Amino acid sequence: MALNRQSRDEGKNLMDRMNNLSLAISTIIIIVILFTSVLVISFLSARDLQRTAMATADQIGAVLIEPLYNVDDDQALRITEALLSSGRISEIFLESTASGILIDTRTGKSSPWVMPEIRIIEYRGIKLGRLEIYFNDSVLYDLIRGVVVALLAVVAAVIVANVL
């Protein structure tokens, strides 16, 4: 009888260890998947942001041709200030060939995810100025934060399910 009880206790201990091992392995797998997912999503989102930044810089350069060509510095400044107030652009530098530096808000804190876009603004072979745009990557950080929170909720749910 004592031998039967001892073998039941050993069986129970073995089952407890197997459950703990299963919990640990599933948690590790989920954490690896979480980490990999965040890296992949971050990379793809940053690449998409960079493409958007390039297209935006091209559009802004095209919009600035007329005020720079007509040496309308006030209009060029209004355009760049509107861009800064949009929240998508964190820093901007605009230099007119005719008037010199019109705006320079560079702080040296460029985004590690989105490279600055630099454009030489020309019209019919005439260099009108130079534009540097530094984009805000807070959208990317918000996306990553949301993904991490969602994936951590999944990890917590799996751990709770395994414990129960």
CYANA upper distance limits for C-alpha pairs under 8 A (distance plus 0.5 A):
  1 MET  CA      5 ARG  CA      6.80
  2 ALA  CA      6 GLN  CA      6.59
  3 LEU  CA      7 SER  CA      6.64
  4 ASN  CA      8 ARG  CA      6.71
  5 ARG  CA      9 ASP  CA      6.68
  6 GLN  CA     10 GLU  CA      6.66
  7 SER  CA     11 GLY  CA      6.51
  8 ARG  CA     12 LYS  CA      6.56
  9 ASP  CA     13 ASN  CA      6.57
 10 GLU  CA     14 LEU  CA      6.51
 11 GLY  CA     15 MET  CA      6.63
 12 LYS  CA     16 ASP  CA      6.60
 13 ASN  CA     17 ARG  CA      6.63
 14 LEU  CA     18 MET  CA      6.60
 15 MET  CA     19 ASN  CA      6.57
 16 ASP  CA     20 ASN  CA      6.64
 17 ARG  CA     21 LEU  CA      6.50
 18 MET  CA     22 SER  CA      6.47
 19 ASN  CA     23 LEU  CA      6.58
 19 ASN  CA    162 ASN  CA      8.47
 20 ASN  CA     24 ALA  CA      6.61
 21 LEU  CA     25 ILE  CA      6.54
 22 SER  CA     26 SER  CA      6.54
 23 LEU  CA     27 THR  CA      6.52
 23 LEU  CA    159 ILE  CA      7.33
 23 LEU  CA    162 ASN  CA      6.45
 23 LEU  CA    163 VAL  CA      7.87
 24 ALA  CA     28 ILE  CA      6.64
 25 ILE  CA     29 ILE  CA      6.62
 26 SER  CA     30 ILE  CA      6.60
 27 THR  CA     31 ILE  CA      6.62
 27 THR  CA    155 VAL  CA      7.42
 27 THR  CA    158 VAL  CA      8.17
 27 THR  CA    159 ILE  CA      7.28
 28 ILE  CA     32 VAL  CA      6.66
 29 ILE  CA     33 ILE  CA      6.66
 30 ILE  CA     34 LEU  CA      6.45
 30 ILE  CA    155 VAL  CA      6.83
 31 ILE  CA     35 PHE  CA      6.57
 31 ILE  CA    155 VAL  CA      7.86
 32 VAL  CA     36 THR  CA      6.55
 33 ILE  CA     37 SER  CA      6.39
 34 LEU  CA     38 VAL  CA      6.66
 34 LEU  CA    148 VAL  CA      7.95
 34 LEU  CA    151 LEU  CA      6.62
 34 LEU  CA    152 LEU  CA      8.28
 35 PHE  CA     39 LEU  CA      6.78
 36 THR  CA     40 VAL  CA      6.65
 37 SER  CA     41 ILE  CA      6.45
 38 VAL  CA     42 SER  CA      6.36
 38 VAL  CA    144 ILE  CA      7.16
 38 VAL  CA    147 VAL  CA      7.44
 38 VAL  CA    148 VAL  CA      7.41
 39 LEU  CA     43 PHE  CA      6.56
 40 VAL  CA     44 LEU  CA      6.62
 41 ILE  CA     45 SER  CA      6.41
 41 ILE  CA    144 ILE  CA      8.03
 42 SER  CA     46 ALA  CA      6.43
 42 SER  CA    140 LEU  CA      7.80
 42 SER  CA    144 ILE  CA      7.06
 43 PHE  CA     47 ARG  CA      6.63
 44 LEU  CA     48 ASP  CA      6.70
 45 SER  CA     49 LEU  CA      6.58
 45 SER  CA    140 LEU  CA      7.22
 46 ALA  CA     50 GLN  CA      6.60
 46 ALA  CA    113 TRP  CA      6.21
 46 ALA  CA    114 VAL  CA      6.99
 46 ALA  CA    140 LEU  CA      7.50
 47 ARG  CA     51 ARG  CA      6.87
 47 ARG  CA    114 VAL  CA      8.48
 48 ASP  CA     52 THR  CA      6.73
 49 LEU  CA     53 ALA  CA      6.50
 49 LEU  CA    114 VAL  CA      7.18
 50 GLN  CA     54 MET  CA      6.72
 50 GLN  CA    114 VAL  CA      5.92
 50 GLN  CA    115 MET  CA      7.46
 51 ARG  CA     55 ALA  CA      6.86
 52 THR  CA     56 THR  CA      6.52
 53 ALA  CA     57 ALA  CA      6.52
 53 ALA  CA    114 VAL  CA      8.22
 53 ALA  CA    117 GLU  CA      7.57
 53 ALA  CA    135 PHE  CA      7.50
 54 MET  CA     58 ASP  CA      6.79
 54 MET  CA    117 GLU  CA      6.95
 55 ALA  CA     59 GLN  CA      6.79
 56 THR  CA     60 ILE  CA      6.59
 57 ALA  CA     61 GLY  CA      6.49
 57 ALA  CA    117 GLU  CA      6.86
 57 ALA  CA    118 ILE  CA      8.16
 57 ALA  CA    119 ARG  CA      7.75
 57 ALA  CA    133 ILE  CA      7.49
 58 ASP  CA     62 ALA  CA      6.77
 58 ASP  CA    119 ARG  CA      8.05
 59 GLN  CA     63 VAL  CA      6.75
 60 ILE  CA     64 LEU  CA      6.70
 61 GLY  CA     65 ILE  CA      7.03
 61 GLY  CA    119 ARG  CA      7.29
 61 GLY  CA    120 ILE  CA      8.43
 61 GLY  CA    121 ILE  CA      6.49
 61 GLY  CA    131 LEU  CA      7.73
 62 ALA  CA    121 ILE  CA      8.16
 64 LEU  CA     68 LEU  CA      6.58
 64 LEU  CA     76 ALA  CA      6.79
 64 LEU  CA     79 ILE  CA      8.26
 64 LEU  CA    121 ILE  CA      8.22
 65 ILE  CA     69 TYR  CA      6.35
 65 ILE  CA    121 ILE  CA      7.09
 65 ILE  CA    122 GLU  CA      7.55
 65 ILE  CA    123 TYR  CA      7.27
 65 ILE  CA    128 LEU  CA      7.81
 66 GLU  CA     70 ASN  CA      6.59
 67 PRO  CA     71 VAL  CA      6.31
 67 PRO  CA     72 ASP  CA      5.21
 67 PRO  CA     73 ASP  CA      7.14
 67 PRO  CA     75 GLN  CA      6.51
 67 PRO  CA     76 ALA  CA      6.11
 68 LEU  CA     72 ASP  CA      6.57
 68 LEU  CA     73 ASP  CA      7.38
 68 LEU  CA     76 ALA  CA      7.35
 68 LEU  CA     96 SER  CA      7.02
 68 LEU  CA    128 LEU  CA      6.41
 68 LEU  CA    129 GLY  CA      7.67
 69 TYR  CA    123 TYR  CA      8.08
 69 TYR  CA    128 LEU  CA      6.77
 71 VAL  CA     98 ALA  CA      7.49
 71 VAL  CA     99 SER  CA      8.07
 72 ASP  CA     76 ALA  CA      6.99
 73 ASP  CA     77 LEU  CA      6.57
 73 ASP  CA     99 SER  CA      8.21
 73 ASP  CA    102 LEU  CA      7.62
 74 ASP  CA     78 ARG  CA      6.69
 75 GLN  CA     79 ILE  CA      6.76
 76 ALA  CA     80 THR  CA      6.82
 77 LEU  CA     81 GLU  CA      6.48
 77 LEU  CA    102 LEU  CA      7.36
 77 LEU  CA    103 ILE  CA      7.61
 78 ARG  CA     82 ALA  CA      6.58
 79 ILE  CA     83 LEU  CA      6.81
 80 THR  CA     84 LEU  CA      6.82
 80 THR  CA     92 ILE  CA      7.90
 80 THR  CA    103 ILE  CA      8.42
 81 GLU  CA     85 SER  CA      6.72
 82 ALA  CA     86 SER  CA      6.85
 83 LEU  CA     87 GLY  CA      8.03
 83 LEU  CA     88 ARG  CA      8.07
 83 LEU  CA     89 ILE  CA      6.97
 84 LEU  CA     88 ARG  CA      7.79
 84 LEU  CA     89 ILE  CA      5.95
 84 LEU  CA     90 SER  CA      6.86
 84 LEU  CA     91 GLU  CA      7.60
 84 LEU  CA     92 ILE  CA      8.01
 85 SER  CA     89 ILE  CA      8.46
 87 GLY  CA    136 ASN  CA      7.53
 88 ARG  CA    135 PHE  CA      6.49
 88 ARG  CA    136 ASN  CA      5.73
 88 ARG  CA    137 ASP  CA      8.39
 89 ILE  CA    133 ILE  CA      7.45
 89 ILE  CA    134 TYR  CA      6.40
 89 ILE  CA    135 PHE  CA      4.79
 89 ILE  CA    136 ASN  CA      5.64
 90 SER  CA    133 ILE  CA      8.45
 90 SER  CA    134 TYR  CA      6.22
 90 SER  CA    135 PHE  CA      5.85
 90 SER  CA    136 ASN  CA      5.52
 91 GLU  CA    104 ASP  CA      8.29
 91 GLU  CA    105 THR  CA      5.76
 91 GLU  CA    106 ARG  CA      5.74
 91 GLU  CA    107 THR  CA      7.81
 91 GLU  CA    133 ILE  CA      6.57
 91 GLU  CA    134 TYR  CA      5.39
 91 GLU  CA    135 PHE  CA      7.40
 92 ILE  CA    103 ILE  CA      7.63
 92 ILE  CA    104 ASP  CA      6.49
 92 ILE  CA    105 THR  CA      5.97
 92 ILE  CA    106 ARG  CA      6.71
 92 ILE  CA    131 LEU  CA      7.95
 92 ILE  CA    132 GLU  CA      6.15
 92 ILE  CA    133 ILE  CA      5.20
 92 ILE  CA    134 TYR  CA      6.62
 93 PHE  CA    101 ILE  CA      8.28
 93 PHE  CA    102 LEU  CA      8.22
 93 PHE  CA    103 ILE  CA      5.95
 93 PHE  CA    104 ASP  CA      4.86
 93 PHE  CA    105 THR  CA      6.77
 93 PHE  CA    106 ARG  CA      7.22
 93 PHE  CA    130 ARG  CA      8.36
 93 PHE  CA    131 LEU  CA      6.18
 93 PHE  CA    132 GLU  CA      5.45
 93 PHE  CA    133 ILE  CA      7.07
 94 LEU  CA    101 ILE  CA      6.57
 94 LEU  CA    102 LEU  CA      6.08
 94 LEU  CA    103 ILE  CA      5.81
 94 LEU  CA    104 ASP  CA      7.04
 94 LEU  CA    129 GLY  CA      7.70
 94 LEU  CA    130 ARG  CA      6.28
 94 LEU  CA    131 LEU  CA      5.16
 94 LEU  CA    132 GLU  CA      7.04
 95 GLU  CA     99 SER  CA      8.05
 95 GLU  CA    100 GLY  CA      5.81
 95 GLU  CA    101 ILE  CA      4.61
 95 GLU  CA    102 LEU  CA      5.99
 95 GLU  CA    103 ILE  CA      7.61
 95 GLU  CA    129 GLY  CA      5.77
 95 GLU  CA    130 ARG  CA      5.64
 95 GLU  CA    131 LEU  CA      7.05
 96 SER  CA    100 GLY  CA      5.39
 96 SER  CA    101 ILE  CA      6.58
 96 SER  CA    102 LEU  CA      7.18
 96 SER  CA    128 LEU  CA      6.48
 96 SER  CA    129 GLY  CA      4.74
 96 SER  CA    130 ARG  CA      7.15
 97 THR  CA    127 LYS  CA      7.48
 97 THR  CA    128 LEU  CA      5.77
 97 THR  CA    129 GLY  CA      5.40
 97 THR  CA    130 ARG  CA      8.39
 98 ALA  CA    128 LEU  CA      7.86
 98 ALA  CA    129 GLY  CA      8.50
110 SER  CA    115 MET  CA      8.05
110 SER  CA    116 PRO  CA      7.83
110 SER  CA    134 TYR  CA      6.89
110 SER  CA    135 PHE  CA      8.35
111 SER  CA    115 MET  CA      7.10
111 SER  CA    116 PRO  CA      8.42
111 SER  CA    134 TYR  CA      7.89
111 SER  CA    135 PHE  CA      7.54
111 SER  CA    136 ASN  CA      7.45
111 SER  CA    137 ASP  CA      6.91
113 TRP  CA    137 ASP  CA      7.48
114 VAL  CA    134 TYR  CA      8.36
114 VAL  CA    135 PHE  CA      7.11
114 VAL  CA    137 ASP  CA      7.43
115 MET  CA    134 TYR  CA      7.68
115 MET  CA    135 PHE  CA      8.28
116 PRO  CA    132 GLU  CA      7.22
116 PRO  CA    133 ILE  CA      6.03
116 PRO  CA    134 TYR  CA      5.08
116 PRO  CA    135 PHE  CA      7.21
117 GLU  CA    132 GLU  CA      6.18
117 GLU  CA    133 ILE  CA      5.74
117 GLU  CA    134 TYR  CA      7.16
118 ILE  CA    130 ARG  CA      7.88
118 ILE  CA    131 LEU  CA      6.11
118 ILE  CA    132 GLU  CA      4.89
118 ILE  CA    133 ILE  CA      6.95
119 ARG  CA    130 ARG  CA      6.36
119 ARG  CA    131 LEU  CA      5.59
119 ARG  CA    132 GLU  CA      6.94
120 ILE  CA    127 LYS  CA      7.65
120 ILE  CA    128 LEU  CA      8.21
120 ILE  CA    129 GLY  CA      6.52
120 ILE  CA    130 ARG  CA      5.08
120 ILE  CA    131 LEU  CA      6.82
121 ILE  CA    127 LYS  CA      6.59
121 ILE  CA    128 LEU  CA      5.95
121 ILE  CA    129 GLY  CA      5.65
121 ILE  CA    130 ARG  CA      6.25
121 ILE  CA    131 LEU  CA      7.66
122 GLU  CA    126 ILE  CA      5.80
122 GLU  CA    127 LYS  CA      4.92
122 GLU  CA    128 LEU  CA      5.76
122 GLU  CA    129 GLY  CA      7.62
123 TYR  CA    127 LYS  CA      7.17
123 TYR  CA    128 LEU  CA      7.50
137 ASP  CA    141 TYR  CA      7.09
138 SER  CA    142 ASP  CA      6.57
139 VAL  CA    143 LEU  CA      6.72
140 LEU  CA    144 ILE  CA      6.68
141 TYR  CA    145 ARG  CA      6.49
142 ASP  CA    146 GLY  CA      6.68
143 LEU  CA    147 VAL  CA      6.76
144 ILE  CA    148 VAL  CA      6.60
145 ARG  CA    149 VAL  CA      6.67
146 GLY  CA    150 ALA  CA      6.69
147 VAL  CA    151 LEU  CA      6.54
148 VAL  CA    152 LEU  CA      6.43
149 VAL  CA    153 ALA  CA      6.70
150 ALA  CA    154 VAL  CA      6.96
151 LEU  CA    155 VAL  CA      6.77
152 LEU  CA    156 ALA  CA      6.61
153 ALA  CA    157 ALA  CA      6.61
154 VAL  CA    158 VAL  CA      6.64
155 VAL  CA    159 ILE  CA      6.64
156 ALA  CA    160 VAL  CA      6.61
157 ALA  CA    161 ALA  CA      6.54
158 VAL  CA    162 ASN  CA      6.54
159 ILE  CA    163 VAL  CA      6.59
160 VAL  CA    164 LEU  CA      6.62
